[in-house]
Amino acid sequence: MHKVLAVAACALFALPVATAAHAEGNLASNGTSLAINIDAEQLTLDTNRFEIETGKYYKLAITVTNPDDTALVMPELFRNVWINQIVVDDLEIKVQTPYSLEWDADGTFTVTFVPIRPGEYDFWVPGYESRGLKGTFVVK
């Protein structure tokens, strides 16, 4: 009988410790802004390496100018993050795992996400990797 009470008492004392480990507040209110800017005509990419952390909220603005069916492919990153939404011209898309984003006109996609798995995840413009239109997200 005393052993049962001792186990029950230990469980009660452990409960507050377990609940204190949960995140508090709104992750999105303290999000970090990131940007990728691609000029498809000049074949330039302004940032090709990002170092980010699991469990943090990010707002990634991806802008392409002078596109001609320009796609940005990042399947591994998309499979290893929780995507909140993708926004285009104040229109929101709720999606789990896209493969790529594509531009037919100048514009910006904004992807809000939380990385869930550490690793290195490449992104690229198909056919132009050797010309510098590629990069990596390093998730710690």
VEXDREN-2710 file (C-alpha; in Angstrom, 1 decimal):
% VEXDREN-2710
k/r/px/py/pz
1/MET/0.0/0.0/0.0
2/HIS/2.8/2.4/0.9
3/LYS/4.5/1.7/-2.4
4/VAL/1.4/2.6/-4.3
5/LEU/1.1/5.9/-2.5
6/ALA/4.8/6.7/-3.0
7/VAL/4.5/6.1/-6.8
8/ALA/1.3/8.3/-6.9
9/ALA/3.1/11.1/-5.0
10/CYS/6.1/10.9/-7.4
11/ALA/3.8/11.1/-10.4
12/LEU/2.1/14.2/-9.0
13/PHE/5.4/16.0/-8.4
14/ALA/6.6/15.2/-11.9
15/LEU/3.5/16.6/-13.5
16/PRO/4.4/20.3/-13.1
17/VAL/7.9/19.7/-14.4
18/ALA/6.6/18.1/-17.6
19/THR/4.1/20.9/-18.3
20/ALA/6.7/23.6/-17.8
21/ALA/8.6/22.3/-20.9
22/HIS/5.9/23.3/-23.3
23/ALA/6.4/26.5/-25.4
24/GLU/4.4/29.4/-24.2
25/GLY/3.1/32.3/-26.2
26/ASN/2.7/32.9/-29.9
27/LEU/5.7/31.7/-32.0
28/ALA/4.5/33.8/-35.0
29/SER/4.7/37.0/-33.0
30/ASN/8.5/36.7/-32.7
31/GLY/9.2/35.3/-36.1
32/THR/12.4/35.9/-38.0
33/SER/12.2/37.4/-41.5
34/LEU/14.3/35.8/-44.3
35/ALA/14.5/36.8/-48.0
36/ILE/15.5/35.2/-51.3
37/ASN/15.7/37.6/-54.3
38/ILE/16.2/36.1/-57.7
39/ASP/16.7/38.0/-61.0
40/ALA/15.9/35.4/-63.6
41/GLU/17.1/37.5/-66.5
42/GLN/20.5/38.4/-64.9
43/LEU/20.7/34.9/-63.3
44/THR/21.5/36.3/-59.8
45/LEU/20.5/35.1/-56.4
46/ASP/21.2/37.5/-53.5
47/THR/21.4/34.8/-50.7
48/ASN/22.4/31.2/-51.1
49/ARG/22.9/30.0/-47.5
50/PHE/20.6/30.3/-44.5
51/GLU/21.3/29.0/-41.0
52/ILE/18.1/28.5/-39.0
53/GLU/17.0/26.5/-36.0
54/THR/14.4/23.9/-35.2
55/GLY/11.4/25.1/-33.3
56/LYS/11.6/28.7/-34.4
57/TYR/9.1/30.6/-36.6
58/TYR/10.4/32.0/-39.9
59/LYS/8.8/34.2/-42.5
60/LEU/10.5/33.7/-45.9
61/ALA/9.8/36.1/-48.7
62/ILE/10.9/34.8/-52.1
63/THR/10.8/37.4/-54.8
64/VAL/11.6/36.7/-58.5
65/THR/12.0/39.5/-61.1
66/ASN/12.1/39.0/-64.9
67/PRO/10.7/35.4/-64.6
68/ASP/10.0/33.3/-67.6
69/ASP/8.3/30.3/-66.0
70/THR/11.0/30.4/-63.2
71/ALA/10.6/27.7/-60.5
72/LEU/12.3/27.5/-57.2
73/VAL/12.6/23.9/-56.0
74/MET/13.0/23.0/-52.3
75/PRO/11.4/19.7/-51.7
76/GLU/13.6/18.5/-48.8
77/LEU/13.1/21.7/-46.9
78/PHE/9.4/21.6/-47.4
79/ARG/9.3/18.0/-46.1
80/ASN/11.2/18.9/-42.9
81/VAL/9.3/21.9/-41.8
82/TRP/5.8/22.6/-40.5
83/ILE/4.3/25.1/-43.0
84/ASN/1.8/27.6/-41.6
85/GLN/0.9/29.1/-44.9
86/ILE/2.0/30.5/-48.3
87/VAL/0.8/34.0/-49.1
88/VAL/0.6/35.6/-52.6
89/ASP/-0.9/39.1/-52.9
90/ASP/-2.7/38.7/-49.5
91/LEU/-4.2/35.4/-50.6
92/GLU/-3.3/32.5/-48.2
93/ILE/-2.6/28.9/-49.2
94/LYS/-2.7/26.3/-46.4
95/VAL/-0.7/23.3/-47.6
96/GLN/1.5/20.6/-46.1
97/THR/4.3/19.8/-48.6
98/PRO/4.8/21.6/-51.8
99/TYR/7.6/20.6/-54.2
100/SER/8.3/24.0/-55.7
101/LEU/7.0/27.5/-56.3
102/GLU/6.8/29.0/-59.8
103/TRP/6.6/32.5/-61.2
104/ASP/5.1/33.6/-64.5
105/ALA/5.3/37.3/-63.6
106/ASP/7.3/39.4/-61.1
107/GLY/6.1/38.7/-57.6
108/THR/6.7/37.4/-54.1
109/PHE/5.6/34.3/-52.3
110/THR/5.8/34.5/-48.5
111/VAL/6.2/31.1/-46.8
112/THR/5.8/31.0/-43.0
113/PHE/7.2/27.8/-41.3
114/VAL/8.8/26.2/-38.3
115/PRO/11.7/23.7/-39.0
116/ILE/11.1/20.4/-37.3
117/ARG/14.1/18.3/-38.3
118/PRO/17.8/19.3/-38.4
119/GLY/19.8/18.9/-41.6
120/GLU/21.0/20.6/-44.8
121/TYR/18.4/21.2/-47.4
122/ASP/19.2/22.5/-50.9
123/PHE/17.1/24.8/-53.0
124/TRP/17.6/25.6/-56.7
125/VAL/16.2/27.0/-60.0
126/PRO/16.1/23.9/-62.3
127/GLY/18.6/24.1/-65.2
128/TYR/20.5/27.0/-63.6
129/GLU/22.2/25.4/-60.7
130/SER/25.7/25.5/-62.4
131/ARG/25.1/29.3/-63.0
132/GLY/24.7/30.0/-59.3
133/LEU/21.0/29.8/-58.8
134/LYS/21.1/27.3/-55.9
135/GLY/21.6/27.5/-52.1
136/THR/21.2/25.6/-48.9
137/PHE/19.2/25.9/-45.7
138/VAL/21.2/24.6/-42.7
139/VAL/18.8/23.6/-39.9
140/LYS/20.3/23.2/-36.5
END
